[in-house]
Amino acid sequence: MSKEMKADLQAVRSTYEALMDNKMVQEAMEFIESDHQRTVEEQIEITEIPAPPFKEETRAKNMKERLGKLGLQEVRMDEEGNVYGIRPGNGDGPKIFISAHIDTVFPEGTDVSVNEQDGILYAPGISDDTRGLAELLAVLRTINHFDIPTIGDIVFGGTVGEEGAGDLRGVKAFFAEHNDIDGFISIDGPGANSIVYLGTGSYRYRITFHGDGGHSFGAFGIPSATHALGRAIASIADLETSVDPKTTFTVGEVWGGTSVNAIAAEAGMTVDLRSNDPEALKQLDENFLKLIHDAVKAENRRWNSDALTVEIDKFGNRPPASQPADAEIVKAAYGAIEQVVGTPSLAEAVSTDANHPMSLGIPSITIGLGGEAGSAHTLEEWYDPRGASKGVQKNFLTLIGLVGVEGVSEPLLGKRK
């Protein structure tokens, strides 16, 4: 931490000291601990509602019902499938959207029953990000229970399309429709002391080579889709990228051909390009696309043909984004973690729902879950809820610190101009 940030943190710490000295806030923190078992039970209930990629509607409807029962105003499901509602403040503070993502990585038909062994919960999606949804509801329940008079408005919600090919479609749709949000918090990922304030960008492609195809002997002398694919993969493997900013590439899947004695009419691959820097990602993208076109030209030239073509489908575009480590929203989370969890950790850049609003210049962070978890994105995913209430307390304190509480503390986050 820089000397400047340490100095800036004094005002944040003073805010949290005032909040922690307040009787209502003290009782709210105790309430969160007493509410722990209900939060875990809600987590289990939501986990057992399947939410496959692009098929999150059943779980989303359940979340919409839960948000409505907790008294939010204007609760709705938008066209993309996000669900959210608003809890107004007194109108003099910032407006913050706090969310967790509804979708999981697991395909339709996956058994999402929760099993408990020695206090550990096992199920696909039990942590990522179902625990985030449960913590979101617990924070809202706490604020409602004490009717905490916030200065700023709070939008509570669940987003769709955070995982995989979802391409952040939920959070993109939300911010396309709302231009009045002053800050964004995503509850996601391991580590109650973690603050993600940088976003790794990624482009994802589905590349398909097309040719006439034919018998391996009888039609010999025509371009092959699999040969073009091979040329492209070999060239991609030789790409050179920077270590700082970290910039990476991989060919994730390959397919093609119909039999061992056929010249392939179709072959393809999926490719993932990533970087923490917009310019580095742009340059990698340009180099990659040139290699694809060069592979087509080379395969056609080899057989004096123009029959081979390529179809390029860019199905993923997660923008890289950054903000200073001493941004107000980062410092607010830092101070809350100090009060509840211990030493905060400013995480390295990763890809989360916060990428998109951060790329729009909206102060945005992703803060980690309470408890312990492991084996995410596998059928053996597990979650240990012991001590997990600290995560909820930290989320609650971060949120009320940012929006302010009447008669207790002014908002740590300002309104965007």
C-alpha positions in Angstrom: 0.0 0.0 0.0 1.3 3.5 -0.9 1.9 6.2 1.6 -0.8 8.2 -0.2 -3.4 5.4 0.2 -2.5 5.0 3.9 -3.2 8.7 4.4 -6.4 8.5 2.5 -7.6 5.6 4.5 -7.7 7.7 7.7 -11.0 9.3 6.6 -12.4 5.9 5.7 -11.3 4.5 9.0 -13.0 7.4 10.8 -16.2 6.6 9.0 -16.1 3.0 10.0 -15.3 3.8 13.6 -18.3 6.0 13.7 -20.5 3.3 12.2 -19.1 0.6 14.5 -19.7 2.9 17.5 -23.4 3.2 16.6 -25.8 1.0 18.6 -28.0 0.2 15.6 -25.0 -0.9 13.5 -23.7 -3.0 16.4 -27.0 -4.7 16.7 -27.1 -5.3 12.9 -23.7 -7.0 13.1 -25.0 -9.2 15.8 -28.1 -9.9 13.8 -26.0 -11.1 10.9 -24.3 -13.7 13.2 -27.7 -14.9 14.5 -29.0 -15.1 11.0 -26.2 -17.3 9.9 -28.1 -20.6 9.8 -31.0 -19.0 7.8 -28.4 -17.7 5.3 -26.9 -21.2 4.9 -30.4 -22.8 4.5 -31.2 -20.2 1.8 -27.9 -21.0 0.1 -28.9 -24.7 0.0 -32.4 -23.9 -1.3 -31.1 -21.8 -4.2 -28.3 -24.2 -5.1 -30.8 -26.9 -5.7 -32.6 -24.8 -8.3 -30.6 -25.4 -11.6 -29.2 -22.4 -13.4 -27.4 -23.7 -16.5 -25.8 -21.2 -18.9 -28.5 -19.3 -20.8 -31.2 -21.2 -18.9 -31.3 -19.3 -15.6 -34.9 -18.4 -15.6 -36.2 -20.7 -12.9 -33.6 -19.6 -10.4 -34.1 -16.0 -11.5 -37.8 -16.2 -10.8 -37.1 -17.6 -7.4 -34.7 -14.7 -6.7 -37.2 -12.2 -7.9 -39.8 -13.6 -5.4 -37.3 -13.5 -2.6 -36.3 -9.9 -3.3 -40.0 -8.9 -3.5 -40.7 -10.5 -0.1 -37.9 -8.5 1.4 -39.6 -5.3 0.5 -37.7 -3.9 -2.4 -39.5 -1.5 -4.7 -39.9 -1.9 -8.5 -38.7 -5.5 -8.4 -38.5 -6.8 -12.0 -36.9 -9.2 -14.4 -35.5 -7.5 -17.4 -35.4 -8.9 -21.0 -32.0 -10.4 -20.5 -33.1 -12.3 -17.3 -31.6 -10.1 -14.6 -33.7 -9.6 -11.5 -33.4 -6.6 -9.2 -35.3 -4.0 -7.2 -34.4 -0.8 -5.4 -34.3 0.3 -1.7 -34.4 4.1 -1.8 -32.3 6.3 0.5 -33.2 9.9 1.3 -32.1 11.0 -2.2 -29.0 12.9 -1.2 -26.4 10.2 -1.8 -25.0 7.9 -4.5 -26.9 5.0 -6.2 -25.2 1.7 -5.9 -25.9 -1.6 -7.6 -24.9 -4.6 -5.5 -25.3 -8.1 -7.1 -24.3 -11.7 -7.4 -24.6 -13.8 -10.5 -27.4 -16.3 -10.9 -25.9 -18.6 -13.5 -23.6 -21.6 -12.9 -21.2 -23.3 -15.3 -23.0 -26.6 -15.1 -25.1 -27.9 -18.1 -28.8 -28.8 -18.0 -29.4 -32.1 -16.3 -26.6 -31.8 -13.7 -27.5 -33.2 -10.3 -27.4 -30.1 -8.0 -28.6 -31.8 -4.8 -26.7 -30.6 -1.8 -25.0 -33.2 0.5 -23.6 -32.5 3.9 -20.6 -34.3 5.4 -19.0 -33.3 8.7 -20.4 -29.8 8.3 -19.1 -29.3 4.7 -21.7 -28.8 1.9 -21.1 -30.5 -1.4 -22.9 -29.6 -4.7 -22.1 -28.1 -8.1 -22.5 -24.4 -7.7 -22.8 -24.4 -3.9 -20.3 -21.6 -3.7 -19.9 -20.0 -7.2 -22.0 -18.0 -7.0 -25.0 -19.3 -5.0 -23.3 -18.2 -1.8 -23.1 -14.7 -3.3 -26.8 -14.7 -3.8 -27.4 -15.9 -0.2 -25.1 -13.2 1.2 -26.9 -10.5 -0.9 -30.2 -11.5 0.6 -28.7 -11.6 4.1 -27.4 -8.0 3.7 -30.8 -6.9 2.5 -32.6 -8.7 5.3 -30.3 -7.0 7.8 -30.9 -3.5 6.4 -34.7 -4.1 6.4 -34.7 -5.6 9.9 -33.3 -2.4 11.4 -34.8 0.0 8.8 -31.4 1.5 8.4 -31.9 5.1 7.0 -29.4 5.1 4.1 -28.5 8.3 2.4 -27.9 6.7 -1.0 -30.2 4.4 -3.0 -29.3 0.7 -3.2 -30.2 -1.6 -6.1 -30.1 -5.3 -5.0 -30.1 -7.9 -7.8 -28.9 -11.0 -9.5 -27.3 -11.0 -12.9 -27.2 -13.7 -15.6 -24.5 -14.7 -18.1 -21.4 -14.2 -15.9 -19.9 -17.6 -16.6 -18.2 -18.8 -19.7 -20.0 -18.0 -23.0 -22.4 -15.8 -21.2 -20.0 -13.0 -21.9 -21.3 -10.8 -19.0 -24.5 -10.4 -21.0 -26.5 -9.7 -17.8 -24.4 -6.9 -16.5 -24.0 -5.4 -20.0 -27.7 -5.3 -20.4 -28.3 -3.8 -17.0 -25.9 -0.9 -17.6 -27.2 -0.3 -21.1 -30.5 0.4 -19.5 -29.3 2.3 -16.4 -27.1 5.4 -16.7 -27.7 6.6 -13.1 -25.5 4.1 -11.2 -22.7 5.6 -9.2 -21.0 2.4 -8.1 -21.1 -1.3 -8.5 -20.4 -4.2 -6.1 -20.3 -7.9 -7.2 -20.2 -10.5 -4.4 -18.3 -13.4 -5.9 -15.1 -15.5 -5.5 -13.2 -16.9 -2.6 -11.7 -14.9 0.3 -13.7 -12.6 2.5 -10.6 -10.3 2.6 -10.3 -10.1 -1.2 -10.9 -7.0 -3.3 -10.9 -7.3 -7.1 -10.5 -3.8 -8.6 -8.9 -4.6 -11.9 -10.5 -6.6 -14.8 -8.8 -9.0 -17.2 -10.2 -8.7 -20.7 -10.9 -11.5 -23.0 -11.9 -12.1 -26.6 -13.3 -15.5 -27.6 -13.6 -16.9 -31.1 -15.1 -19.8 -32.9 -13.1 -20.3 -36.1 -14.5 -22.7 -38.7 -12.7 -23.5 -42.0 -14.8 -24.6 -44.9 -13.8 -26.5 -48.1 -15.3 -28.8 -50.7 -14.1 -32.0 -49.1 -13.7 -35.3 -50.8 -12.1 -38.8 -50.9 -8.5 -38.8 -49.6 -7.3 -40.5 -52.8 -9.8 -39.8 -55.5 -10.1 -36.0 -54.7 -6.5 -35.5 -53.7 -5.2 -32.1 -54.7 -7.9 -29.9 -53.1 -7.6 -27.8 -50.0 -8.3 -29.4 -46.6 -10.1 -27.7 -43.8 -8.1 -29.7 -41.2 -4.8 -28.8 -42.9 -5.7 -25.1 -42.7 -6.7 -25.6 -39.1 -3.3 -27.2 -38.4 -1.5 -24.3 -40.1 -3.4 -21.8 -38.0 -2.8 -23.7 -34.7 0.9 -24.0 -35.4 1.2 -20.3 -36.1 -0.9 -19.4 -33.0 1.4 -21.6 -30.9 4.4 -19.4 -31.9 2.8 -16.1 -31.0 4.8 -14.0 -28.5 3.1 -12.0 -25.8 4.1 -9.8 -22.9 4.5 -10.9 -19.3 3.6 -7.4 -18.0 0.9 -6.6 -18.9 0.0 -10.3 -18.7 -1.3 -11.3 -22.1 -2.2 -14.9 -23.0 -3.8 -17.1 -25.7 -5.0 -20.7 -26.0 -6.7 -23.0 -28.5 -9.3 -24.6 -26.3 -11.2 -27.0 -28.5 -10.7 -28.5 -32.0 -12.9 -30.5 -34.3 -13.3 -31.5 -37.9 -13.3 -34.2 -40.6 -15.6 -37.2 -41.1 -13.2 -40.1 -41.4 -9.6 -41.2 -41.8 -9.9 -41.4 -45.6 -11.6 -38.1 -46.2 -10.3 -34.6 -47.0 -12.2 -32.5 -44.5 -14.8 -30.2 -45.7 -15.1 -28.5 -42.2 -12.8 -28.1 -39.2 -12.6 -25.6 -36.5 -11.4 -24.4 -33.1 -12.3 -22.2 -30.2 -9.7 -19.6 -29.1 -9.3 -17.5 -25.9 -7.3 -14.3 -26.0 -6.7 -12.4 -22.7 -4.9 -9.4 -21.4 -4.9 -7.0 -18.5 -4.3 -4.1 -21.0 -6.6 -2.9 -23.7 -3.9 -2.1 -26.2 -2.1 -5.4 -25.6 -5.3 -7.3 -26.2 -6.1 -5.3 -29.3 -2.6 -6.0 -30.7 -2.9 -9.7 -29.9 -6.3 -9.8 -31.6 -4.9 -8.2 -34.7 -2.0 -10.6 -34.9 -4.3 -13.6 -34.3 -6.8 -12.7 -37.0 -3.9 -12.2 -39.5 -2.7 -15.7 -38.8 -6.2 -17.1 -39.5 -6.4 -15.4 -42.9 -2.8 -16.3 -43.6 -3.6 -20.0 -42.9 -6.5 -19.9 -45.5 -4.2 -18.3 -48.1 -1.4 -20.8 -47.5 -3.8 -23.8 -47.8 -5.4 -22.4 -51.0 -2.0 -21.5 -52.5 -0.7 -25.0 -51.8 -3.3 -26.5 -54.1 -3.7 -23.5 -56.5 -7.3 -23.0 -55.3 -9.6 -20.5 -53.8 -12.1 -23.0 -52.5 -11.2 -22.8 -48.8 -12.9 -20.1 -46.7 -13.1 -19.3 -43.1 -16.0 -18.3 -40.8 -15.0 -16.1 -37.8 -17.4 -15.9 -34.9 -16.4 -13.6 -32.0 -18.6 -14.9 -29.3 -16.9 -13.4 -26.3 -15.9 -9.8 -25.6 -15.1 -9.0 -21.9 -13.4 -5.6 -21.8 -10.2 -5.2 -19.8 -10.6 -2.4 -17.2 -8.7 -0.7 -14.4 -9.0 1.9 -11.7 -6.6 3.2 -9.1 -6.0 1.1 -6.0 -6.9 4.2 -4.0 -10.3 4.7 -5.7 -13.0 5.6 -3.1 -14.9 2.3 -3.6 -11.7 0.3 -3.1 -10.8 2.1 0.0 -14.3 1.7 1.4 -14.1 -2.1 1.0 -10.6 -2.0 2.4 -11.7 -0.2 5.6 -14.7 -2.6 6.0 -12.5 -5.6 5.7 -10.2 -4.2 8.3 -13.0 -3.9 10.8 -14.5 -7.4 10.3 -12.1 -9.8 8.7 -8.5 -8.7 9.1 -5.9 -7.7 6.6 -7.4 -6.8 3.2 -6.0 -8.3 0.0 -5.9 -6.3 -3.3 -6.3 -9.2 -5.8 -4.7 -9.4 -9.2 -6.8 -8.7 -12.2 -9.4 -11.4 -13.1 -12.6 -11.4 -15.1 -15.8 -10.7 -13.2 -19.1 -8.9 -13.6 -17.2 -5.7 -12.5 -15.2 -5.7 -15.8 -18.0 -4.1 -17.7 -19.1 -1.2 -15.5 -15.4 -0.5 -14.7 -14.7 -0.2 -18.4 -17.5 2.5 -18.5 -15.7 4.5 -15.8 -18.1 3.4 -13.0 -16.3 2.7 -9.7 -16.6 -1.1 -9.4 -15.3 -3.9 -7.3 -15.8 -7.6 -6.7 -15.5 -8.7 -3.1 -15.1 -12.2 -1.9 -17.4 -14.6 -0.1 -17.4 -15.6 3.6 -16.5 -19.1 4.6 -14.2 -21.5 2.7 -14.7 -23.1 -0.6 -13.0 -25.2 -3.2 -13.2 -27.3 -6.5 -15.3 -24.6 -8.2 -16.5 -25.4 -11.7 -16.3 -29.1 -10.9 -18.9 -31.7 -9.7 -16.9 -31.9 -6.4 -17.4 -28.2 -5.5 -17.7 -27.8 -1.7 -18.4 -25.0 0.8 -17.5 -24.8 4.5 -19.9 -22.3 6.2 -18.0 -22.0 9.5 -17.3 -18.4 10.2 -19.1 -17.3 7.0 -21.1 -14.6 8.7 -18.0 -12.4 8.6 -18.4 -12.2 4.8 -21.9 -10.9 5.2 -20.9 -8.4 7.9 -18.1 -7.2 5.6 -20.5 -6.8 2.7 -23.0 -5.0 4.9 -20.4 -2.6 6.3 -18.9 -1.9 2.9 -22.4 -1.0 1.5 -23.6 1.3 4.2 -20.2 2.9 4.3 -20.5 3.8 0.6 -24.1 5.0 0.7 -23.9 6.7 4.1 -26.3 6.4 7.1 -28.4 9.4 8.2 -27.1 10.9 11.4 -24.1 8.6 11.5 -21.9 8.9 8.5 -21.7 10.6 5.2 -21.3 8.5 2.0 -17.8 7.4 1.1 -18.8 7.3 -2.5 -19.7 10.5 -4.4 -22.2 10.9 -7.2 -20.9 10.7 -10.8 -21.2 13.9 -12.7 
